[in-house]
């Protein structure tokens, strides 16, 4: 979960059925609508980071020069 010490108000246009569902859950679970949206965005971000990590783990670095090649192209100090 993302830890924050500062919050900012945002404005978003959401489809009416989604807004109705958020309001319904807010009333039923006695939580703020903001916390529902915050939790949903945190879930989305964690999922995105997980997918990005999987993509990055598949990168192949076999196009990098060898140590000897690097030594040849590095300027002498």
C-alpha positions in Angstrom: 0.0 0.0 0.0 1.2 3.5 -0.8 2.0 5.7 2.2 1.2 9.3 1.8 1.5 12.3 4.2 0.0 14.8 1.8 -3.2 14.6 -0.2 -4.5 16.6 -3.1 -8.0 17.1 -4.4 -8.6 16.0 -8.0 -11.5 16.1 -10.3 -12.6 13.2 -12.5 -15.5 12.5 -14.7 -16.8 9.0 -14.1 -19.7 7.0 -15.6 -22.9 7.3 -13.6 -23.1 3.5 -12.9 -19.6 3.6 -11.4 -20.4 6.6 -9.2 -23.6 4.9 -8.0 -21.7 1.8 -7.1 -19.0 3.8 -5.2 -21.8 5.6 -3.3 -23.6 2.3 -2.5 -20.4 0.7 -1.2 -19.5 3.9 0.8 -22.9 3.8 2.6 -22.9 0.0 3.1 -19.3 -0.2 4.4 -19.4 3.2 6.2 -16.2 4.4 4.4 -15.6 7.5 2.4 -15.9 7.6 -1.3 -12.4 9.0 -1.4 -11.0 5.9 0.3 -12.8 3.6 -2.1 -11.3 5.5 -5.1 -7.8 5.6 -3.4 -7.9 1.9 -2.7 -8.9 1.2 -6.3 -6.1 3.3 -7.7 -3.6 1.7 -5.3 -4.7 -1.7 -6.5 -4.4 -0.5 -10.1 -0.9 0.8 -9.5 0.3 -2.3 -7.8 -1.0 -4.4 -10.7 0.7 -2.1 -13.2 3.9 -2.3 -11.3 3.7 -6.1 -11.3 3.1 -6.1 -15.0 5.9 -3.7 -15.7 8.3 -5.8 -13.5 7.4 -8.9 -15.5 8.1 -7.0 -18.8 11.4 -5.7 -17.5 12.5 -9.1 -16.3 12.2 -10.4 -19.9 14.6 -7.8 -21.3 17.7 -9.5 -22.8 20.9 -7.5 -22.5 22.9 -9.6 -24.9 23.5 -6.6 -27.1 25.9 -5.0 -24.6 29.6 -4.9 -25.3 31.9 -7.3 -23.5 34.3 -6.1 -20.8 37.1 -6.1 -23.4 35.1 -4.1 -25.9 34.2 -1.6 -23.1 37.9 -1.3 -22.3 38.7 -0.5 -26.0 36.1 2.3 -26.3 36.6 3.9 -22.8 38.9 6.9 -22.8 42.1 6.5 -20.9 42.2 8.5 -17.7 
